[in-house]
Amino acid sequence: MITDPRHDYAAGETFWLDKDLALARRLNRILSLLPRYRTDRRWNASLLQRMIEIGQRCVPDIAVLRGQARIRTIKTEAGPINIRITAPPQQEAAGLYIHFHGGAWVIGNARFEGGLAREIALECQVVVAVIDFENARDDRLDKTILQCVRATEWLVDHLGDFGVDRVVIGGESSGAHLGCEALLHLRTAGKIGKVAGFYSMCGGFDLQGSPSLHKASRDSLVIDAPAAVANLRRLTRSLSNSLSHGPLHADLRGLPPSLFIAGSLDPIVDDSLEMNARWVQQNGNSRCILVPEAPHGFNRFPTSLAAKANAFARRWIGDVIRTAD
């Protein structure tokens, strides 16, 4: 079902107000004046990633130095993978949340998600594992998916190391696609029983491009829609037929409860709407929240609407872990 969460989770609680939407509209007017990000250009992805890494090298990783986060490296046939682990301080964890960062499959890293990981760990009282997969700037999305699958499987096999027995898998944008592929692999491997839920924020699940993406123009906020279609064409060349269409076209039976949050102004909004519809059809245990005045990646913007959407998601993660059978 599609949920309007104006009065959800707690009686009398308001999710968004007119003033939240007004603030979002003001930000959108600013975004409309800025250049759109072309996800199909590898030189700009390399430049942005280089800037991120230089900035991180210039600033000590305080969370790691203070023992608030640690890095675990595992070996796989797709190469070594770092997993950034953040635990709730002085609290017994209720479960594990495995997170996959966004970035159109070509930019971003686990350290960049440090703030988000701390918020989830504190509020949900869970251990947060952020997968530091290799970005596919060489268009080898098959290798990226394999790394994510192997890292997720390793974490599920070692839940006892974290003192938990339940896990939620999730991600943002392209990260939601990677997390869903990992989830589908766990089902195939007979290891889905420990997974309590799946969470997606602005996720992309149709690698052929959803109807909303193909209809969108270069004027869509934040990302250039035609360039996003071109990016998908580049990345899917490395994939087998079973993966090249994306999770939207996969068998979704036997999957745990899911939450999809999407922005109404996002060119890939149909990915979340259609994924939710198929999840409900095959499992009956999914919900989708469509947020008005919200472009792609809105949850990272400095608006009250974003803060409320993120808080809603964190509460869902905590609840689904604690209420799992």
C-alpha positions as CSV (number, residue, x, y, z in Angstrom):
1,M,0.0,0.0,0.0
2,I,1.0,3.6,-0.4
3,T,0.9,5.4,3.0
4,D,0.2,9.0,3.8
5,P,2.0,9.2,7.1
6,R,0.6,12.6,8.2
7,H,-0.8,10.7,11.3
8,D,1.1,7.5,11.5
9,Y,3.0,5.5,14.1
10,A,1.6,7.4,17.1
11,A,-1.8,9.0,17.6
12,G,-1.7,12.7,17.0
13,E,1.9,12.6,15.6
14,T,2.2,14.9,12.5
15,F,4.6,13.8,9.8
16,W,4.7,16.9,7.6
17,L,3.1,20.3,7.9
18,D,2.4,23.1,5.4
19,K,5.5,24.9,6.7
20,D,7.6,21.8,6.0
21,L,6.4,21.8,2.4
22,A,6.9,25.5,2.0
23,L,10.6,25.1,3.1
24,A,11.0,22.3,0.7
25,R,9.6,24.4,-2.2
26,R,12.0,27.2,-1.4
27,L,15.0,24.8,-1.6
28,N,13.6,23.3,-4.8
29,R,13.6,26.8,-6.4
30,I,17.3,27.0,-5.5
31,L,18.0,23.5,-6.9
32,S,16.3,24.4,-10.1
33,L,19.0,27.1,-10.7
34,L,21.9,24.7,-10.2
35,P,23.5,22.3,-12.7
36,R,22.2,18.8,-12.7
37,Y,24.5,15.9,-12.0
38,R,25.2,13.8,-15.1
39,T,25.7,10.3,-13.7
40,D,26.9,8.9,-17.1
41,R,30.1,11.0,-17.1
42,R,33.0,9.1,-15.4
43,W,35.4,12.0,-15.3
44,N,33.1,14.0,-13.0
45,A,32.5,10.9,-10.8
46,S,36.2,10.4,-10.5
47,L,36.7,14.1,-9.7
48,L,34.0,14.1,-7.0
49,Q,35.3,10.9,-5.5
50,R,38.9,12.3,-5.5
51,M,37.6,15.4,-3.7
52,I,35.8,13.3,-1.1
53,E,38.9,11.2,-0.4
54,I,41.3,14.1,-0.2
55,G,38.9,15.8,2.3
56,Q,38.7,12.7,4.3
57,R,42.5,12.3,4.4
58,C,42.9,15.8,5.6
59,V,40.5,15.2,8.6
60,P,41.2,12.4,11.1
61,D,38.5,9.7,11.3
62,I,37.4,10.8,14.8
63,A,34.8,8.0,15.1
64,V,37.5,5.3,14.6
65,L,40.0,7.1,16.8
66,R,37.5,7.3,19.6
67,G,36.5,3.7,19.2
68,Q,33.0,4.6,18.1
69,A,33.5,2.8,14.7
70,R,35.8,0.2,13.5
71,I,36.8,-1.2,10.1
72,R,36.6,-5.0,9.4
73,T,38.1,-6.3,6.2
74,I,37.0,-9.5,4.6
75,K,38.4,-11.3,1.6
76,T,36.3,-12.4,-1.3
77,E,36.8,-13.6,-4.9
78,A,35.8,-10.1,-5.9
79,G,38.6,-8.6,-3.8
80,P,38.9,-7.4,-0.2
81,I,36.0,-5.4,1.2
82,N,36.0,-3.1,4.1
83,I,33.0,-2.9,6.4
84,R,32.6,0.1,8.6
85,I,30.9,-1.0,11.9
86,T,29.2,1.4,14.3
87,A,27.7,0.0,17.5
88,P,25.4,1.7,20.0
89,P,27.5,3.0,22.9
90,Q,27.0,1.0,26.2
91,Q,23.8,-0.6,25.0
92,E,22.9,-4.1,24.1
93,A,22.2,-4.1,20.3
94,A,18.8,-5.3,19.2
95,G,20.0,-6.3,15.8
96,L,22.2,-5.4,12.8
97,Y,21.4,-2.9,10.1
98,I,23.4,-3.4,6.8
99,H,23.6,-0.2,4.8
100,F,24.6,0.5,1.2
101,H,25.4,4.1,0.2
102,G,24.1,5.8,-2.9
103,G,26.0,7.6,-5.6
104,A,24.7,6.2,-8.9
105,W,27.0,3.2,-8.3
106,V,30.0,5.3,-9.1
107,I,30.8,7.6,-6.1
108,G,30.7,7.6,-2.3
109,N,32.2,5.4,0.4
110,A,31.5,4.1,3.8
111,R,33.1,6.8,5.8
112,F,30.9,9.4,4.1
113,E,28.0,7.6,5.8
114,G,29.5,7.9,9.3
115,G,26.9,10.5,10.5
116,L,24.0,8.5,9.3
117,A,25.4,5.3,10.8
118,R,25.7,7.0,14.2
119,E,22.2,8.3,14.1
120,I,20.7,4.8,13.3
121,A,22.9,3.1,15.9
122,L,21.9,5.5,18.6
123,E,18.2,5.7,17.9
124,C,17.5,2.2,16.8
125,Q,20.0,0.6,19.2
126,V,21.4,-1.5,16.5
127,V,24.9,-2.3,15.1
128,V,25.3,-0.6,11.8
129,A,27.5,-2.1,9.1
130,V,28.2,0.1,6.1
131,I,29.6,-1.9,3.1
132,D,32.5,-0.1,1.5
133,F,32.1,-1.7,-1.9
134,E,34.2,-0.8,-4.9
135,N,32.4,1.8,-7.1
136,A,31.7,0.8,-10.7
137,R,33.4,3.7,-12.5
138,D,35.0,1.1,-14.7
139,D,31.4,0.0,-15.6
140,R,32.0,-3.4,-13.8
141,L,28.7,-3.3,-11.9
142,D,28.9,-7.1,-11.8
143,K,31.9,-6.9,-9.6
144,T,30.3,-4.3,-7.3
145,I,27.2,-6.5,-6.9
146,L,29.3,-9.6,-6.1
147,Q,31.2,-7.7,-3.4
148,C,27.9,-6.5,-1.8
149,V,26.5,-10.0,-2.0
150,R,29.5,-11.6,-0.4
151,A,29.8,-8.9,2.4
152,T,26.2,-9.3,3.3
153,E,26.4,-13.0,3.4
154,W,29.5,-12.8,5.6
155,L,27.7,-10.5,8.0
156,V,24.6,-12.8,8.2
157,D,26.9,-15.8,8.8
158,H,28.6,-13.9,11.7
159,L,25.7,-12.3,13.5
160,G,26.8,-14.0,16.6
161,D,30.0,-11.9,16.5
162,F,27.8,-8.9,17.1
163,G,25.6,-10.5,19.7
164,V,22.5,-10.3,17.6
165,D,20.3,-12.6,15.6
166,R,18.3,-10.3,13.4
167,V,19.2,-8.0,10.5
168,V,17.7,-5.3,8.4
169,I,19.1,-4.6,4.9
170,G,18.8,-1.2,3.3
171,G,20.2,1.6,1.3
172,E,19.7,4.8,-0.6
173,S,19.3,5.3,-4.3
174,S,21.7,2.9,-6.1
175,G,22.5,1.5,-2.7
176,A,19.0,0.3,-2.3
177,H,19.4,-1.7,-5.6
178,L,22.6,-3.3,-4.2
179,G,21.0,-4.1,-0.9
180,C,18.0,-5.7,-2.7
181,E,20.3,-7.9,-4.8
182,A,22.1,-9.0,-1.6
183,L,18.7,-9.8,-0.1
184,L,17.6,-11.9,-3.1
185,H,20.9,-13.8,-2.9
186,L,20.3,-14.6,0.8
187,R,16.9,-16.1,-0.2
188,T,18.6,-18.2,-2.8
189,A,21.2,-19.3,-0.4
190,G,18.6,-20.3,2.2
191,K,19.7,-17.6,4.7
192,I,16.8,-15.2,4.5
193,G,15.4,-16.4,7.9
194,K,17.6,-13.9,9.9
195,V,16.4,-10.9,7.8
196,A,13.7,-8.9,9.6
197,G,13.2,-6.3,6.9
198,F,14.3,-4.3,3.9
199,Y,14.4,-0.5,3.7
200,S,14.8,1.8,0.7
201,M,15.2,5.6,0.4
202,C,14.8,6.9,-3.2
203,G,15.8,3.4,-4.5
204,G,16.5,2.5,-8.1
205,F,15.3,-1.0,-9.0
206,D,14.6,-1.0,-12.7
207,L,18.0,-1.1,-14.5
208,Q,16.2,-0.6,-17.9
209,G,14.9,2.7,-16.6
210,S,11.4,3.1,-15.1
211,P,8.6,5.0,-16.9
212,S,9.1,8.1,-14.8
213,L,12.8,8.2,-15.6
214,H,12.2,7.8,-19.4
215,K,9.6,10.6,-19.2
216,A,11.7,13.0,-17.2
217,S,13.8,15.7,-18.8
218,R,17.1,17.4,-18.2
219,D,15.2,19.9,-16.0
220,S,14.5,17.3,-13.3
221,L,16.0,18.4,-10.0
222,V,19.4,17.2,-8.8
223,I,20.1,14.6,-11.5
224,D,19.9,14.8,-15.3
225,A,17.3,12.2,-16.2
226,P,18.5,11.3,-19.8
227,A,22.1,11.0,-18.4
228,A,20.8,8.6,-15.8
229,V,19.3,6.4,-18.5
230,A,22.7,6.5,-20.3
231,N,24.4,5.5,-17.1
232,L,22.2,2.5,-16.7
233,R,23.0,1.4,-20.3
234,R,26.8,1.6,-19.5
235,L,26.5,-0.3,-16.3
236,T,24.2,-3.1,-17.4
237,R,26.6,-4.3,-20.1
238,S,28.6,-6.2,-17.5
239,L,25.6,-8.0,-16.1
240,S,24.1,-11.4,-16.9
241,N,20.5,-11.5,-18.1
242,S,19.3,-12.4,-14.6
243,L,20.7,-9.2,-13.2
244,S,20.5,-6.8,-16.1
245,H,16.9,-5.9,-15.6
246,G,17.1,-5.2,-11.9
247,P,15.2,-6.5,-8.9
248,L,11.9,-5.0,-10.0
249,H,11.7,-7.8,-12.6
250,A,12.8,-10.6,-10.2
251,D,10.8,-13.1,-8.3
252,L,10.1,-11.3,-5.0
253,R,8.3,-14.2,-3.2
254,G,9.4,-15.1,0.3
255,L,10.8,-11.7,1.3
256,P,10.5,-10.0,4.6
257,P,8.6,-6.7,5.4
258,S,9.8,-3.7,3.4
259,L,9.6,0.1,3.6
260,F,10.0,2.3,0.5
261,I,10.3,6.0,0.8
262,A,10.3,8.1,-2.4
263,G,10.1,11.7,-3.4
264,S,7.2,12.8,-5.7
265,L,9.7,14.9,-7.8
266,D,12.2,12.1,-8.2
267,P,12.7,11.0,-11.8
268,I,13.0,7.4,-10.5
269,V,9.9,7.6,-8.3
270,D,8.3,4.8,-10.3
271,D,11.0,2.4,-9.2
272,S,9.8,2.6,-5.6
273,L,6.1,2.7,-6.5
274,E,6.3,-0.3,-8.7
275,M,8.6,-2.2,-6.4
276,N,6.2,-1.7,-3.5
277,A,3.3,-2.8,-5.6
278,R,5.0,-6.1,-6.7
279,W,6.2,-6.7,-3.1
280,V,2.6,-6.3,-1.8
281,Q,1.3,-8.6,-4.6
282,Q,3.8,-11.3,-3.9
283,N,4.2,-11.0,-0.1
284,G,1.6,-8.6,1.3
285,N,4.1,-7.0,3.7
286,S,5.3,-3.7,2.1
287,R,4.5,-0.1,2.5
288,C,5.5,2.9,0.4
289,I,5.6,6.5,1.5
290,L,5.5,9.1,-1.2
291,V,6.8,12.4,0.0
292,P,5.5,15.6,-1.7
293,E,7.9,18.3,-2.9
294,A,10.8,15.9,-2.6
295,P,13.4,15.4,-5.4
296,H,16.0,12.6,-5.6
297,G,18.1,12.3,-2.5
298,F,15.9,14.8,-0.6
299,N,16.6,13.0,2.7
300,R,20.1,14.5,2.7
301,F,18.9,18.1,2.3
302,P,18.6,20.5,5.3
303,T,14.9,20.6,5.5
304,S,12.4,19.6,8.2
305,L,10.7,17.3,5.7
306,A,14.0,15.4,5.3
307,A,14.5,15.2,9.0
308,K,11.0,13.8,9.6
309,A,11.4,11.3,6.8
310,N,14.7,10.0,8.1
311,A,13.3,9.8,11.7
312,F,10.3,7.8,10.3
313,A,12.7,5.4,8.6
314,R,14.8,4.9,11.7
315,R,11.8,4.2,13.8
316,W,10.6,1.6,11.3
317,I,14.1,-0.1,11.3
318,G,14.0,-0.3,15.1
319,D,10.5,-1.5,15.2
320,V,10.8,-4.2,12.6
321,I,13.9,-5.7,14.3
322,R,12.2,-5.8,17.7
323,T,9.0,-7.3,16.5
324,A,10.5,-9.9,14.2
325,D,9.4,-13.5,14.9
